[in-house]
């Protein structure tokens, strides 16, 4: 019984330490992004895929900071919603969007330390982000390919309107072979990077930079990422609103 109490106490102290470390970064120019990897408040299943997703490097690339107003589009169960919630802290806001309600996410947000999250459930062509140019960052992680072509244009326009000038829109997805467009979106669950760039820049974004932290030269790009997991090359694009 004493051992269980000791373990629980130790875990609580660790969680508090991580929260304070992330929150305390408001006074510094460079947050401790590696604190994401030691945050024990996140489910074990999510922490188990950190080695592939490298959220510390991705968040550093996009320079998410305490106090930011951000959005996680196609949040699913909330992998990045939870990370963004910790990074932006009590002075920030996270809009977490899904095309339809996800009960797992709604249940998760009952945790007090995720009180800075606002859920947006509904079709993405009418994405309910503020349209006042107040957001610092929007992320769409591994699901651009899941969104229908006739929806993506309207969604990108609403994301553009939501962001401040100079703010960034991040798109991370599984790489398809260049030139295939979105023809393999429903089969291999991959997206042509060139099509993403074309669609984002057509609504006014400028491609600022591409991160290489999730690149894999050994990916033949001819297999389904659903059937063979965690082996895909992933592009990491940073678009900026001029």
N, C-alpha and C positions, 0 to 999 in steps of 0.2 A: 504494500500500500504506500509506504514511504517512497519507494523507488518510482512508482507511478506519479506521485505528487512532485517529486524532484524533476522527472522528465517533462511534466506539464509546465512546471515553473521555468525550466530551462528554455523550452520552446517559446513560451510567452515573452521571456526576456529577449530572445533572438528576434522575434517578430517586432517588438518595440524598437529594438536597435536598428533594424532595417528601415522601419517607418521614419524614425528620427533622422537617420542618415539621408534618406531621400528628401524628406521635408526640409532638412537643414541646408540643402543645397541651394535654397533660394538666395542665400547670402553669397554664393560663389558664382563664377561665370561658367564653370563646367560641372554639371551634376555628376554624381557617382553612378554612372549607368551600370556598373558591375553589381551594384546592390540589387538589381533585378534578379540576378541568378541565385541570391541567397535569401530571397523573400519567402519564408516558410508559410505565409498566409495563402500562397497560390497552391492549387491542387497538385499533388504529386505527378499526375498524368501530364500536366502542362509543363512542369519543371523537367520532366523526362525528355521532352522534345526541344528544350532550349538549345541543346548542342547543335541541332540542325537548323533551327530558326534564328539563332544568335540575336535575341532581342536587344541585348546590351549594345551590340555593334550597330544594329538597325536604328535604335533610338538615338544613339550618338550621331549617326549619319544625318538624321533628320533634326538633330539639335532640339529635342523636346525639353522644355524647362519648367520649373515650378511656376505656377501662376498662369500658364498658358490655357487658352480655350481651344480644345481639340475635338476631333471626331473620329470614331472607329466605324467605318462603313462595312456592312456585312459582318457584324461582330460575332455571329454564331453564339457559342457558349461564353465568350468574353475573354479569350486569351489575351488579346491586346487591350481590351477595355480595362482589365485589372491592372496591367502594367502602366498604361497611361494614367489611370486614376492615382497610382502611387507617385508617378513622376510629377504630375502637375500639382498635386497636393491640395490642401484645403482652399487655397487661393485660386485654384483653377477649376475648369469644368470639362467634363468628357461627355460628348453626345455619342450614344451607342445605338447604332441603327441596324435593324434587320428588316427584310421584306415582309416578314410575318412574325408574330410573337414567339419567343423562345422561352419556355417556362424555366429552363435551367438558368438562363441569364437573369430573369426576374427574381428568382429565388436567391441567386448569388448577391444581388444588389441590396438585399436586406441587411448585409453586413455593414456595421456602422462606418468602417473606414472607406466604404465606397459611396458615401453620401454625396460625393461631387459628380456622380454619374446621372445623366438624364437619358432615358430610353426613348428612342424614336422607332416605332413600328409602323410600317406602311410601304407602299410601292416606291421604288427609287426614282421614278420619273417625277414624283412629287415629294422628293426627299425633304423632310421637315426641318432642315437646318436653318438657323437664322440667316436671313438674306441681307444683312446689314454690314457685311464686310468686317466682322468682328473676330473671326477665328484665326488662330495662329498656325494650325496644322490640321490636315485631314489625311487619314490613312485608309487605303483599301488593300487588304492583305490576303493574297491567294484566291481571291474570288472575282476579280474583274471578268474572268472568262465565264462565270456563271450568270452574268447579267446580259439580258437580251440586247441585241444591237439597237433595236428601236427604243430602248430605255436608256442606254449609256449616254447618248447625246444630251438628253434633258438632265440626267443626273450630273454630268460634268458641268453643265451650265449652272446648276444650283450650287455645286461645290465651289465653282469660281466666284459666284456672288457672295458666298458665305465667308470667304477668306479676305484677310487684310491685304493691302498691297505689300509685296515682298514676302508674304507667307507662302508656305509650301503644301503641295498635294503629293503624297507618296503612294505609288502603286507598286506592289510586289506581287509577282505571279510566276507560275511555272512556264518556262520558255518552250515555245513551239519553234519549229523550223521557220526561218525568215521567209516571208512571202505567202504563208498559208492563211494569213488573216485569222479569223475565228472559226475556221472550218473544222478544227479539232477540239473545239471547246467542250462539246458534249461527249466526245469519244475518248480522247486522251486527257481531257481536262487541262489543256494547255492554251496559251495565248501567244500570238505573234507580237513581240515587243514593238515592232514598227507600226502596227495598227494602233496600239495604245498611244504611242507618241503622236500619230496622225490625229486621233480622236481628241486627245487632250489639248494639243496645240490649236486645233480648229475652233475651240471655244475661247481661246485667248491665253492659255498657259504657255510658258516658255520652258523647255527642257533645260534644267540647270546642271544636272549632274546625274551620273549613274554609279551606284554602289556595286562593288564586286565581292562583298563579303559572303554572298550566297551562290557564287558562280561554281559550276562543276564542269570541267572540261571533258569528263568521262561520260556525260549524259548524251546518249544517242538521239534523244528527243523523239523516239518512235514507240514509246510504251506509255500506258496509262498510269498516271501518278496515283490513281486510286488503287490499282492492282499492285503496283510496286511503289511503296511509300519511302519517302525521305532519301530518294536517289536522284531527284531532278535538279537541273540547273534552274535558278530562279533569278529573274532580273529585278533590280531595285532602282526604281526611277524617282527622281525628285523634280517635280514641276514647280515653277514659281509663278505667282500672279504678278505681272509687271506693275 
